[in-house]
Amino acid sequence: DMAMIAGVLVAAGAGIFFFFWTPSVTKYIDINFTLSSNEIASGDLVDVLVKTKNNSDKIIENAVLSISAPFGFIYTEIEPNVEYRKVEYRKANRPNFSLSIGVMDPGSEKEIKLKGYLFADPEYPNDTNARFDASLAYNQKDNDADKIEVKRAVARFNVTRGALRITD
């Protein structure tokens, strides 16, 4: 009798838990980088494409895609026009770009294209010298409205010495 009562209580508790539980969709959100090269010489023009895609069957809301560029990145073009700011990061200015996406339906994707020159010292041992970071912060619709979820991605590359070319 006690075993049957315990079984009923466990089954009821599990049923209530799964009725109110809304799983996170973070594992179904993709952020992908495409860099013009994995070997970038200091002074090179760099193309960066950042795509995010909602592969879940849920709507995400209040989505903001943020990208931090490495020290020494001087942008020349951004598509679409996005909010740009320099953020204080380890006592140095690191360019940061934000795109307010808003709602992302299931299967939808958004992208930011950056173009700029990278001036970096290949001898400098700081890891932030050779990476782009991206994060997508959002709320999952029909989930706890105050719960902010974040998906992150990093694109690393090697910095090589630039060459001075003088032509006639």
Buried (B, 14 or more C-beta within 10 A) or exposed (E): EEEEEEEEEEEEEEEEEEEEEEEBBBEBBBBBBEBEEEEBBBBBEBEBBBBBBBEBEBBBBBBBBBBBBBBBBEBEEBEEEBEEEEEEEEEEEBBBBBBEBEEBEBEBEBBBBBBBBBBBEBEEEEEBBBBBBBBBBBBBBEBEEEEEBEBEBEBEBEBBEBEEEEEE
